[in-house]
Structure formats: C-alpha cells, structure tokens
Amino acid sequence: MKLSHLSRLVVVLALTAGPAAAQTPEASLLDALSLISGGLLVPKDPPPEVTHDGDLYHVRVPLPALTAPPNAAIEASARPVANGAWYITGLTLPPTGSWTIQGTIQGKDSSPPGVMTYAIGRQAFRATVDPSLSVPSPFKAELGHIILRTEATGQHADQTIERYGLEGTLSGDADRHLNVRARGSLANWSVTNRGDQPGTGFKASIRSVALRYDVDGLDRARAERLRAAARAFSAERRGAMAAAPGGRMPDMTPAARAQLGAMIDALGGLMNRVKLDETIQGVHFEASNGSAVDAGRIRLGMVGDARNGRLTAYCDIDVSDPAASMVPMEYASYMPRRIVIRPTLSGVRTGALLQWLRDAAADGGNLVALQARAAALLDEPGSRAGIENLLVEAGPLRLDGWARLRPRPDGPPGFDVHLAATGLDAMIGTLQQDPRAMQVLPMVFIAKGMAKPQGDSLVWDIAFNGGAVMVNGIPLGQAQPGLRPPASRR
C-alpha cells in the first residue's frame, strides 16, 4: 500500500497537472476539479455530467472501470464563490465497489483475471479552488475504515486502513507555475496475504505514517506532457511484453524510445524544487514461517532542486530500533539501533544531464562513451556524487562517515571514504566478555590497528583507486604501525 518515493513523485505530478483556465461556469468547475485531482476527475471518455440548480452545481464522473456497483460514479457538489473560485463539497466515491485486475505470469497478462473489491466507511472532502491560481486554493480530504480485498491467481490479500487524510494548499501564477504544500497521514494499516504456494504468505502492519510534500514552480503544461508520454510509454511496453514469447523482456521499439525521449524532454524546466518526507512508525512484517522483522521508526525523504541550471538531489533513509527474529537473542544487543544514510548528487548541469539521458535512451547508444561522458559531468567544478552522511549506532559504538565518487574519464571511478568511530574500546570490552563474539574480535582489532587517533575518535580515510586500496595513506595489506594482535584470554 505504501508508495515508493518515485511513485510519490508521480502522484504529486498527477495532483498538480491540469488544463488551462476556462470561461463558462461548467467548464470553470471542471477545470477546478481537474486541478485538484490531476485530471482524474475530468476524463474525456466518458465525460463528466454537470447539472445545476441555481448556484448549486452537481458533477457526476462515471467510473466505467468498476464492475460494481452498476453505473458507478464519483459525485461532487460545488458553489461559485468570489474571484472565480469554487467551494467544492460532497466529493465522494461509491462506498463499495469492485473491478477486474489482470494477473501476470512471467511478465505476461496470461493468467485468469482476478477481482479487487473495496469498502470505505467514512468520506469527507472540502476545497476552495481557484482555477486561475490567482489566490491560494486550500483542500482537505479524509477517508476512514477502508477495506481492500484482492482475489487473483496465486494471491489472496486483505488490507485495512483505519484512516487516511490529506490536506494542503495550491498556489501559483498566470504562467501556470504551481506551488503545493501538502500533509498526509495514515493510521493503522495492515495486510494479510495468503499465497497459494507454501511459504508465500505474510502479514504486515504499520501503526502510523506522516507524509509531507512541497513543490515549487511546477510547470503544469510540462507536467501534463510528462504524464501523457509516461502513459503512452507504459501502454506500449505492456503490449510488447504481452506479445513477447516466453515472458522474455522485449527490446524497446522505436515508438517506446520516442515516448521515453518525450518524457525526458518534459523534465527540462519541469519544476524548481520538490521535497518529500515520510515518517513511518511501528513497522511489523511476519512471514508464514514465523520469522519477523520490526522497526520502531523509518524516515524516508527526497529533495530535488533544479534552480540556477544545476541539479542537486538527495535521499534520506533513517531507520531506528530495528529488530529481527532471525537474529538469535544472544546477538540482539549487537544489532544497530539506528542507521542513517544520505546518498547525494549535487551541482550537475541540468542541460547536460538531460542531453546525456536523451542519448542514453536513443537506439544504439555507445555504453563506453556514455560512461565517459557521465564521468566528465561529475568531474566538473561544483559537481559531486556520493554519500553525504552515514551514521551507525550499535551499543556504545557510534560510526560517522561520508563517501565521494572520484570520476575517472579513462577508467572505472574511484572512491574516497571517511569513517570516524567513538566508543570502539567500550564495544571491544563488551565483546571480550562474550565467548561467542571471540571469532569477530581479530577483525575488530585489525580495524582498530589501521585507524588514526583524532581527539576521542578513531579515523579511517580510505581511498579506492584502480583496484588499489589505501587506508590512512598506507596500502591495504601492509603492516600498520602499532598494530597488535589481541592478547589471548584464559
């Protein structure tokens, strides 16, 4: 149920794309609904039905994809307010419904179709939307007591969500550049999957999710072109995979490459900045064999900034209090209690990067030449790729670090890694008291012997270059000054 960060970005684009402002009241209302839903509430086939009684307008959006209930539709009510805006209320889905889903076998749509059903116990929505974006447009939606059931070949799944909510504000300018500030939350999500094959069932649950996303300067016209090209590309690939023998992944056709190129072209100038942040609390996963994995808190984040003709992007992964039943109780105290990592790409010229992507997507791209060009891009002044931040906390040990890519246009890239540890002596003392840990102590002592004292920390500066590894300026494998094997304990 939880979307990946790439999927989140697609959702953001969908929520913020839409047609140009209209003039008639009916068309203006449909434009407002399109803006708030990314066009999902204004399909072309079949089109929405708009009626009104005085200044109260009613919109009915047919849902032909639903096999039940009969004549399923989304219903919405709205009244015009000041400055050409619309106050939208009563936006509701059918409380129950079902639709057909196509099963896949080895990537092909060849298994018997399945059925997905849903039920929504509570729905609430309100928004004041200005299609011209001359004034801010706030919105708020909430769904409660959601039940989803999937019945398909090899898969039988039940999901429940106690509550899902989303609220925020859209704003923009006459050039159709859009800003979004949105906050979402989810409470008590659980899924039970019963696979037909032994060992394929599982249970999972999440206590809560808090989501935040901000978008600055989104070009709605480019977002619409990106969405259309992505839809065409996906449809073409699905058709090609269905026709491929034996489930083999087919090569991209010229049509698919053209749509991929259109997607890359639409990315240029798409937005100034996007930030997504998701905090997940109380994660539990249990396999059918009884093994389980838990995490007290997981934070996932993504930032992309394309202002000033340079791209800076990074991801945040922060996991606290992980636990796994596969780890014996006697070793549980050695498991990390927190892991943080931030991969980063910064200062890369966006124009050159887009051209590289176009050439990479083109038929017959030269892989060696593309690798050399990528290395040259990252070797320009101000460009950098690597891990900006790394943190591991386990017992008394704290390990901080970073890593940077060193491009080499004439060969494989090199890496510079910096690690600093505190609490290593305390960790060694703990290990020495545990006979089961004696087998790892020699490696710990070797690592300590290679370290360079710096204040209360031990530091390792590691350079990987052309197959050679240097640690604190000394080739790996050479005897390190001051290195002593651990004393035997009796």
C-alpha positions as CSV (number, residue, x, y, z in Angstrom):
1,M,0.0,0.0,0.0
2,K,2.8,2.4,0.8
3,L,4.2,4.1,-2.3
4,S,7.8,4.3,-3.1
5,H,9.4,7.8,-3.4
6,L,9.3,7.6,-7.2
7,S,5.7,6.7,-7.0
8,R,5.1,9.6,-4.6
9,L,6.6,12.0,-7.2
10,V,4.3,10.6,-9.9
11,V,1.3,11.2,-7.5
12,V,2.5,14.8,-6.9
13,L,2.6,15.4,-10.6
14,A,-0.8,13.9,-11.1
15,L,-2.3,16.1,-8.4
16,T,-0.8,19.2,-9.9
17,A,-1.4,18.9,-13.6
18,G,-4.4,20.2,-15.4
19,P,-5.9,22.1,-18.3
20,A,-5.9,25.9,-18.9
21,A,-8.5,28.1,-17.2
22,A,-11.9,28.0,-18.8
23,Q,-14.6,30.7,-19.1
24,T,-18.1,29.1,-18.8
25,P,-19.2,28.2,-15.3
26,E,-19.4,24.5,-16.1
27,A,-16.0,24.4,-17.8
28,S,-14.5,26.5,-15.0
29,L,-15.8,24.0,-12.4
30,L,-14.4,21.1,-14.4
31,D,-11.1,23.0,-14.5
32,A,-11.1,23.3,-10.7
33,L,-11.8,19.6,-10.4
34,S,-9.1,18.8,-12.8
35,L,-6.6,21.0,-10.9
36,I,-7.4,19.4,-7.6
37,S,-7.2,15.8,-9.0
38,G,-4.6,16.0,-11.7
39,G,-7.2,15.4,-14.4
40,L,-8.6,12.2,-12.8
41,L,-12.0,13.8,-12.3
42,V,-12.3,15.1,-15.8
43,P,-11.9,12.1,-18.1
44,K,-12.6,12.6,-21.8
45,D,-14.3,9.3,-22.3
46,P,-16.9,9.3,-20.9
47,P,-17.0,13.0,-19.9
48,P,-18.4,14.2,-16.6
49,E,-22.1,15.1,-16.3
50,V,-22.7,18.7,-14.9
51,T,-26.1,19.9,-13.8
52,H,-27.1,22.8,-11.6
53,D,-30.0,24.2,-9.6
54,G,-29.4,27.9,-9.2
55,D,-25.8,28.3,-7.9
56,L,-25.5,24.7,-6.6
57,Y,-23.7,22.6,-9.2
58,H,-23.6,18.8,-9.2
59,V,-20.9,16.8,-11.1
60,R,-21.1,13.1,-11.8
61,V,-18.0,11.4,-13.0
62,P,-18.7,7.9,-14.4
63,L,-16.4,5.1,-13.4
64,P,-16.7,2.5,-16.2
65,A,-13.7,0.6,-14.8
66,L,-15.8,-0.5,-11.8
67,T,-17.8,-3.7,-12.4
68,A,-19.9,-2.9,-9.4
69,P,-22.0,-1.1,-8.3
70,P,-24.0,-0.5,-11.5
71,N,-23.5,2.9,-13.1
72,A,-20.7,3.7,-10.6
73,A,-19.7,7.3,-10.4
74,I,-17.9,9.9,-8.3
75,E,-20.3,12.6,-7.0
76,A,-19.3,16.2,-6.2
77,S,-21.2,19.3,-5.3
78,A,-19.9,22.9,-5.7
79,R,-20.9,26.6,-5.4
80,P,-19.2,29.5,-7.1
81,V,-17.5,31.9,-4.7
82,A,-15.6,35.2,-5.0
83,N,-12.8,35.7,-7.6
84,G,-13.9,32.9,-9.8
85,A,-13.1,30.2,-7.2
86,W,-15.3,27.2,-6.4
87,Y,-16.2,25.8,-3.0
88,I,-16.3,22.0,-3.5
89,T,-18.0,19.7,-1.1
90,G,-19.6,16.2,-1.1
91,L,-16.8,14.7,-3.3
92,T,-17.4,11.0,-2.7
93,L,-16.5,7.7,-4.2
94,P,-19.1,4.8,-4.3
95,P,-18.9,3.4,-0.7
96,T,-18.3,-0.1,-2.1
97,G,-17.0,-1.3,-5.5
98,S,-15.1,-3.8,-7.4
99,W,-13.0,-4.1,-10.6
100,T,-11.2,-6.7,-12.6
101,I,-7.5,-7.0,-12.4
102,Q,-5.3,-8.9,-14.9
103,G,-3.0,-11.4,-13.4
104,T,0.5,-11.9,-14.8
105,I,2.7,-15.0,-15.3
106,Q,6.4,-14.3,-16.0
107,G,5.5,-10.7,-17.0
108,K,2.7,-11.7,-19.4
109,D,-1.0,-11.0,-19.0
110,S,-1.8,-14.7,-19.4
111,S,-3.3,-15.8,-16.1
112,P,-7.1,-15.7,-15.4
113,P,-8.2,-12.2,-14.3
114,G,-8.8,-11.5,-10.6
115,V,-11.1,-9.2,-8.7
116,M,-10.3,-6.3,-6.3
117,T,-13.1,-5.1,-4.0
118,Y,-13.1,-2.2,-1.6
119,A,-15.3,-0.6,1.0
120,I,-15.0,2.9,2.5
121,G,-16.8,3.5,5.8
122,R,-16.3,7.3,6.0
123,Q,-15.5,10.0,3.5
124,A,-15.1,13.8,3.8
125,F,-13.8,16.4,1.4
126,R,-13.8,20.1,1.0
127,A,-11.8,22.6,-1.1
128,T,-11.9,26.1,-2.3
129,V,-10.3,26.0,-5.7
130,D,-9.4,28.9,-8.0
131,P,-8.7,27.5,-11.5
132,S,-6.6,30.6,-12.4
133,L,-4.5,30.2,-9.2
134,S,-4.7,33.9,-8.6
135,V,-5.4,33.2,-4.9
136,P,-4.4,30.1,-2.8
137,S,-6.6,27.1,-3.0
138,P,-6.9,25.0,0.2
139,F,-8.1,21.5,0.3
140,K,-8.7,18.7,2.8
141,A,-9.8,15.1,2.4
142,E,-10.3,12.2,4.7
143,L,-11.2,8.5,4.3
144,G,-11.9,6.1,7.1
145,H,-12.4,2.4,7.8
146,I,-11.0,1.3,4.4
147,I,-11.1,-2.4,3.4
148,L,-9.4,-3.8,0.3
149,R,-9.6,-7.4,-0.9
150,T,-7.7,-9.0,-3.7
151,E,-8.6,-12.4,-5.2
152,A,-6.3,-13.4,-8.1
153,T,-4.3,-16.4,-9.3
154,G,-1.9,-17.2,-6.5
155,Q,-2.8,-14.2,-4.4
156,H,-5.4,-13.6,-1.8
157,A,-4.9,-10.4,0.2
158,D,-6.9,-8.4,2.7
159,Q,-6.0,-4.9,3.7
160,T,-7.5,-2.5,6.2
161,I,-6.7,1.2,6.9
162,E,-8.3,2.9,9.9
163,R,-7.8,6.4,8.5
164,Y,-6.1,8.2,5.6
165,G,-6.1,12.0,5.4
166,L,-4.6,14.7,3.1
167,E,-4.7,18.4,3.3
168,G,-2.8,21.4,1.9
169,T,-2.8,24.4,-0.4
170,L,-2.3,25.0,-4.1
171,S,-1.0,28.4,-5.3
172,G,0.6,29.7,-8.5
173,D,0.8,32.4,-11.1
174,A,-0.6,33.3,-14.5
175,D,2.2,31.3,-16.2
176,R,0.7,28.1,-14.8
177,H,3.6,27.5,-12.5
178,L,2.3,25.8,-9.4
179,N,3.3,25.6,-5.7
180,V,2.0,22.8,-3.5
181,R,2.1,22.4,0.3
182,A,0.5,19.2,1.4
183,R,0.4,17.0,4.5
184,G,-0.9,13.5,4.7
185,S,-1.4,10.9,7.5
186,L,-2.3,7.3,7.7
187,A,-3.3,5.2,10.8
188,N,-3.3,1.5,11.5
189,W,-2.7,-0.1,8.1
190,S,-2.5,-3.9,8.0
191,V,-2.3,-6.5,5.3
192,T,-2.7,-10.3,5.3
193,N,-1.5,-12.1,2.2
194,R,-2.3,-15.8,1.6
195,G,-0.3,-17.2,-1.3
196,D,-1.3,-20.5,-3.0
197,Q,2.3,-21.7,-2.8
198,P,3.9,-22.8,0.5
199,G,5.9,-20.0,2.1
200,T,4.4,-17.2,0.1
201,G,2.0,-15.9,2.8
202,F,2.8,-13.0,5.1
203,K,1.4,-10.4,7.5
204,A,2.4,-6.7,7.7
205,S,1.3,-3.7,9.6
206,I,2.1,-0.1,10.2
207,R,0.9,1.9,13.1
208,S,1.1,5.4,11.5
209,V,2.5,7.3,8.6
210,A,3.1,11.1,8.3
211,L,3.7,12.4,4.9
212,R,4.8,15.9,3.8
213,Y,5.5,17.1,0.3
214,D,6.3,20.6,-1.1
215,V,6.6,21.5,-4.8
216,D,7.8,24.9,-6.0
217,G,7.5,26.3,-9.5
218,L,5.9,23.3,-11.3
219,D,5.2,23.9,-15.0
220,R,1.7,22.4,-15.4
221,A,2.0,22.2,-19.2
222,R,5.2,20.2,-18.9
223,A,3.7,18.0,-16.2
224,E,0.8,17.2,-18.5
225,R,3.1,16.3,-21.4
226,L,5.2,14.1,-19.0
227,R,2.1,12.3,-17.8
228,A,0.8,11.7,-21.3
229,A,4.2,10.4,-22.5
230,A,4.5,8.2,-19.5
231,R,1.0,6.8,-20.0
232,A,1.8,6.1,-23.7
233,F,5.2,4.5,-22.9
234,S,3.6,2.3,-20.2
235,A,0.9,1.1,-22.6
236,E,3.4,0.3,-25.4
237,R,5.6,-1.6,-23.1
238,R,2.7,-3.7,-21.7
239,G,1.7,-4.5,-25.2
240,A,5.2,-5.5,-26.2
241,M,5.6,-7.7,-23.1
242,A,2.3,-9.5,-23.7
243,A,3.4,-10.3,-27.3
244,A,7.0,-11.4,-26.3
245,P,7.5,-15.2,-26.4
246,G,8.1,-17.0,-23.1
247,G,7.8,-13.9,-21.0
248,R,11.1,-12.5,-22.3
249,M,11.7,-8.9,-21.8
250,P,11.5,-7.4,-25.3
251,D,13.8,-4.7,-26.7
252,M,12.3,-1.2,-26.8
253,T,10.6,-0.4,-30.0
254,P,11.2,3.0,-31.8
255,A,7.7,4.1,-30.6
256,A,8.7,3.4,-27.0
257,R,12.0,5.2,-27.4
258,A,10.2,8.2,-28.8
259,Q,7.9,8.3,-25.8
260,L,10.8,7.9,-23.4
261,G,12.5,10.8,-25.2
262,A,9.3,12.9,-24.8
263,M,9.4,12.1,-21.1
264,I,13.0,13.3,-20.8
265,D,12.2,16.5,-22.8
266,A,9.3,17.3,-20.5
267,L,11.6,17.1,-17.5
268,G,13.6,20.2,-18.6
269,G,12.2,23.1,-16.6
270,L,9.5,20.9,-15.0
271,M,9.9,22.4,-11.6
272,N,12.2,24.4,-9.3
273,R,12.2,22.2,-6.3
274,V,10.4,19.2,-4.7
275,K,10.7,17.9,-1.2
276,L,9.0,14.7,0.1
277,D,9.3,13.5,3.6
278,E,7.6,10.4,5.1
279,T,7.9,9.1,8.6
280,I,6.6,5.5,9.3
281,Q,6.1,4.3,12.9
282,G,5.6,0.8,14.2
283,V,6.5,-1.4,11.3
284,H,6.0,-5.2,11.6
285,F,6.5,-7.9,8.9
286,E,5.9,-11.6,9.6
287,A,6.5,-14.4,7.1
288,S,4.5,-17.6,7.0
289,N,7.3,-19.5,8.7
290,G,7.1,-17.2,11.8
291,S,10.2,-15.1,11.2
292,A,9.6,-11.4,11.8
293,V,11.2,-8.0,11.2
294,D,10.3,-4.9,13.1
295,A,11.3,-1.3,13.1
296,G,10.3,1.4,15.6
297,R,10.6,4.2,13.1
298,I,11.6,4.6,9.4
299,R,12.1,8.0,7.9
300,L,12.3,8.4,4.1
301,G,13.0,11.6,2.4
302,M,13.8,13.0,-1.1
303,V,14.8,16.5,-2.2
304,G,15.4,17.7,-5.8
305,D,16.4,21.2,-6.6
306,A,16.9,22.3,-10.2
307,R,17.3,26.1,-9.8
308,N,20.1,28.0,-11.5
309,G,20.6,25.4,-14.1
310,R,22.1,22.9,-11.7
311,L,20.6,19.8,-10.2
312,T,21.0,18.9,-6.5
313,A,19.2,15.8,-5.2
314,Y,19.5,13.6,-2.2
315,C,17.6,10.8,-0.4
316,D,17.4,10.3,3.3
317,I,17.0,6.8,4.9
318,D,16.8,6.7,8.7
319,V,15.9,3.5,10.5
320,S,15.6,3.4,14.3
321,D,15.1,0.4,16.6
322,P,15.2,-2.4,14.0
323,A,14.7,-6.0,15.2
324,A,14.6,-9.4,13.5
325,S,13.6,-12.7,14.9
326,M,16.2,-14.4,12.7
327,V,18.9,-12.8,14.9
328,P,19.5,-15.0,18.0
329,M,18.7,-13.4,21.3
330,E,22.3,-13.5,22.4
331,Y,23.3,-11.3,19.4
332,A,20.4,-8.9,19.6
333,S,22.3,-6.4,21.7
334,Y,24.9,-6.0,18.9
335,M,22.3,-5.1,16.3
336,P,22.4,-1.4,15.2
337,R,19.8,0.6,17.0
338,R,19.9,3.3,14.3
339,I,21.1,3.6,10.7
340,V,21.2,6.8,8.7
341,I,22.3,7.2,5.1
342,R,22.0,10.1,2.6
343,P,23.1,9.5,-1.0
344,T,23.6,12.8,-2.8
345,L,24.1,14.1,-6.3
346,S,24.8,17.9,-6.4
347,G,25.9,20.6,-8.8
348,V,25.3,18.8,-12.0
349,R,24.4,20.9,-15.1
350,T,20.8,20.0,-15.8
351,G,21.0,20.7,-19.6
352,A,24.0,18.4,-20.0
353,L,22.4,15.8,-17.8
354,L,19.2,15.8,-19.9
355,Q,21.2,15.5,-23.1
356,W,23.0,12.5,-21.6
357,L,19.7,10.9,-20.8
358,R,18.4,11.5,-24.3
359,D,21.5,9.9,-25.8
360,A,21.3,7.0,-23.3
361,A,17.7,6.4,-24.3
362,A,18.4,6.6,-28.1
363,D,18.8,3.4,-30.0
364,G,22.4,2.3,-30.4
365,G,23.8,4.4,-27.6
366,N,27.6,3.8,-27.0
367,L,27.9,2.5,-23.5
368,V,31.6,3.2,-23.2
369,A,31.1,6.8,-24.5
370,L,28.2,7.3,-22.2
371,Q,30.2,6.2,-19.2
372,A,33.0,8.6,-20.1
373,R,30.5,11.5,-20.5
374,A,28.9,10.7,-17.2
375,A,32.3,10.8,-15.5
376,A,33.1,14.1,-17.2
377,L,29.8,15.6,-16.0
378,L,30.6,14.6,-12.4
379,D,34.2,15.8,-12.7
380,E,33.2,19.4,-13.5
381,P,33.8,22.1,-10.8
382,G,31.0,22.1,-8.3
383,S,29.7,18.6,-9.2
384,R,29.7,15.8,-6.7
385,A,28.2,12.4,-6.1
386,G,28.4,10.1,-3.1
387,I,27.1,9.6,0.4
388,E,26.9,12.8,2.2
389,N,26.1,11.3,5.6
390,L,26.4,7.9,7.1
391,L,25.6,7.0,10.7
392,V,25.5,3.7,12.5
393,E,24.8,3.4,16.3
394,A,25.2,0.0,17.9
395,G,25.6,-0.4,21.7
396,P,28.3,2.0,22.8
397,L,29.7,2.3,19.2
398,R,28.9,5.3,17.0
399,L,30.3,5.3,13.4
400,D,30.0,8.5,11.3
401,G,31.2,8.9,7.8
402,W,30.9,10.0,4.2
403,A,31.9,8.8,0.7
404,R,32.6,10.6,-2.5
405,L,32.9,9.4,-6.1
406,R,36.1,10.3,-7.9
407,P,35.3,10.2,-11.6
408,R,38.0,8.9,-14.0
409,P,37.1,9.5,-17.7
410,D,39.7,6.9,-18.7
411,G,38.6,4.2,-16.4
412,P,36.4,3.0,-13.5
413,P,35.7,5.6,-10.9
414,G,37.5,5.8,-7.6
415,F,36.0,6.4,-4.2
416,D,37.2,8.4,-1.1
417,V,35.6,7.2,2.2
418,H,36.0,8.8,5.6
419,L,34.9,6.9,8.7
420,A,35.2,8.1,12.4
421,A,34.2,5.9,15.4
422,T,33.7,6.7,19.0
423,G,33.1,4.0,21.7
424,L,35.1,1.3,19.9
425,D,37.1,0.5,23.1
426,A,33.8,0.1,25.0
427,M,32.4,-2.1,22.3
428,I,35.6,-4.2,22.4
429,G,35.2,-4.6,26.2
430,T,31.7,-5.8,25.7
431,L,32.8,-8.3,23.1
432,Q,35.6,-9.6,25.2
433,Q,33.1,-10.6,27.9
434,D,31.1,-12.7,25.4
435,P,32.8,-16.0,24.4
436,R,30.5,-16.2,21.3
437,A,32.0,-12.9,20.0
438,M,35.6,-14.1,20.1
439,Q,35.6,-15.1,16.4
440,V,35.0,-11.5,15.4
441,L,37.4,-9.8,17.7
442,P,40.5,-10.3,15.5
443,M,38.8,-8.3,12.7
444,V,37.9,-5.6,15.2
445,F,41.5,-5.4,16.4
446,I,42.8,-5.2,12.8
447,A,40.4,-2.4,12.1
448,K,41.4,-0.5,15.2
449,G,45.1,-1.0,14.4
450,M,44.5,0.6,11.0
451,A,42.8,3.6,12.5
452,K,44.3,7.1,13.1
453,P,43.5,8.6,16.6
454,Q,41.9,12.0,16.3
455,G,40.6,13.5,19.6
456,D,38.3,11.0,21.1
457,S,37.7,9.3,17.8
458,L,39.4,6.7,15.6
459,V,39.5,7.7,11.9
460,W,39.9,5.8,8.7
461,D,40.5,7.7,5.5
462,I,40.1,5.1,2.7
463,A,40.9,5.6,-1.0
464,F,39.8,3.1,-3.7
465,N,41.6,3.8,-7.0
466,G,42.1,1.5,-9.9
467,G,41.9,-1.7,-7.8
468,A,44.3,-0.3,-5.1
469,V,43.1,0.5,-1.6
470,M,44.8,2.9,0.7
471,V,43.9,3.2,4.4
472,N,45.2,6.4,6.1
473,G,47.8,6.6,3.3
474,I,49.1,3.1,3.7
475,P,48.3,0.4,1.1
476,L,45.9,-2.2,2.4
477,G,47.8,-5.4,3.3
478,Q,50.9,-3.7,4.6
479,A,51.7,-3.9,8.3
480,Q,50.1,-1.0,10.1
481,P,52.2,0.9,12.7
482,G,51.2,-0.1,16.2
483,L,49.1,-3.0,15.1
484,R,49.0,-5.7,17.7
485,P,47.0,-8.9,17.8
486,P,44.5,-9.3,20.6
487,A,46.0,-10.9,23.8
488,S,44.8,-14.4,24.5
489,R,42.3,-14.6,27.3
490,R,42.3,-17.5,29.6
